[in-house]
Amino acid sequence: MKTVNIHEAKTHLSRLIERAARGESFIIAKAGKPLVRVEALETDTKLKKRIGFLAGEFCVPDDFDRMGQREIERQFGANE
């Protein structure tokens, strides 16, 4: 794991953050003494995997797009 001093971290903060976001953690030190570790936050992958999360849990009838068609036509006067 790379160690950088505070001055270098301030000077190259954007570059260091980009590297950390890609998974390259680093340590910031003061006078050679490690102070903090910088690493990327874990992203919530559960939201990305929601498509299809109910697959197989229910079935849509073949006539789904025509369900209630007669009643809808009656209410809107289609048979008049």
Residue, then its C-alpha position, 0 to 999 in steps of 0.5 A: m500500500k502506498t504511503v504519501n505525506i500530507h504535503e504530497a496528498k494536498t498537492h495531488l489530492s484529485r489524482l490520489i482520489e481517482r486511484a483510491a476510487r479504482g481500488e488503490s488504497f493509500i496511507i497519509a502520513k505526517a513526519g513518516k508516521p501513518l495517520v489515515r488510510v484512504e480507500a474507496l467506499e463500497t457501492d451498494t450493488k443491491l440496487k443495480k441487481r433489482i431488474g428481474f428480482l421477482a423472476g419466477e414469482f408470478c406469471v402474467p396471463d396471456d390475455f393481460d392486455r385485454m383483461g377487463q376490455r368489455e367492462i372498459e368499453r361499456q364504461f366508455g360507451a364503445n358499444e353505443 
